[in-house]
Amino acid sequence: MPLIPMSKFNDAFGSAAKTLMSVFGETTPATYMPATGSAQSLNVVVEHDVVGSDQLIMALNSVVIVSWFKADRDLHRRGDKITLSNGKEYRLDKFEHDDGLVISYQVIDV
């Protein structure tokens, strides 16, 4: 069995991940606006009513999570803004995770 070059595997994996996200999540065109620098278009997944927690007061709450592919935008910072194509604006608030493929933040309304 021939070995597959790693770059071809990465290309196939990235393509498969985008297909999975389009099937299992609703991607939304958006504009990422960093506090400094220029705006960038990318697709995001917005998840509403995700159970979050506040460890300071030991309470559960409902939060909004915005995720995008790391390959589409690697740089991110709390306070940056995401504007959806429908005009809805969110500010990155709490970093959730970066698994090497997808970056996620809890966001707040602007």
N, C-alpha and C positions, 0 to 999 in steps of 0.2 A: 504494500500500500504506500503510495507516494506521500511525502510530507507536504503540508500546505504551508507556504510562506506566511509568517506572522502578520504581515501587512494585509494579506488577503483575508485572514481570519478577522482582523480588526475591522476591516471594511464590511465584511459580512455581518459581524456582530453588531456594529453600529447601525447598519441597515435594518437588521432584525429588530433591534431595540426600538427604532423609530416606528416600525410597523406595529409592534406590540403596543406602544404608547398610543398610536392612532386608533387601535382597536379597543383597548381597555380604558383609555382616558380621552377626554375631549381636549384636544389641543386648541389653543386660542392664539391668534396673531397678537403680538404685543411689541411695545417699545421699551427697552431697558435704558433708563436714564441715570447714569452715575452722577454722584454729587460733583465730581470733576471729570472732564472728558466729554466725549461725544456720544450721542444716543445710538443705539443699535437695535435693529429689528430681530426678533426671535419668536419662536413658538413656545408657549408655556402651558402647563396644566394647572388649573385652579381647582383646589379641593375645598369645599365648604363644609362646615359643621364637623370638623375633625376634633376629636377630644384631645385637649391639651391640658397641661397642669401648671400650676403656679406653686412652686415649692416653698415660697416665702409664707404663704397663708394656707398651704396644704389644701388646695381646692382644685376641682376640675372645671374647665371651661371649654367653650366651643371656639375654635380658631379657624382661620383660613390659611391654607398652605399653597404656595406657588412653587412650581418645580420647572426646571428646564434642563436640557442636555448640556453637560459640561463642555462638550465639543463646540457647542454654539456660543457659549460665553463662559470662560473660565474665571474671570475676575469678578468679584462681587464684594459688597461691603454693606454692613448695616446702615440704613438711612438712604440707600439708593432707591429709586422709584421705578415702578413698572406700570405702564399705561396700557390697558387692553384696547383692542380695536373698537370696542363699544364705548370707550371714553372713561371707563372705570379705572381709578388710580389706586395703587397700593404702595406702601413704603415697606421695604425690607426691615423686619424688626428683630426676629430671633432666628439665628442659624439653626436649621434642623439637621441636615446631613449632606455629605458629599461622598458618595460611594464609588467615585471614579467615573461614573457614567451620568448620574443625575445629581443636580444640586437643588436643595429645597430650603425654603425659609418660611417661617410664620410671618405673615404680613398684617399691617393695619391699614384701615382706610385713610386716604389722604383728604 
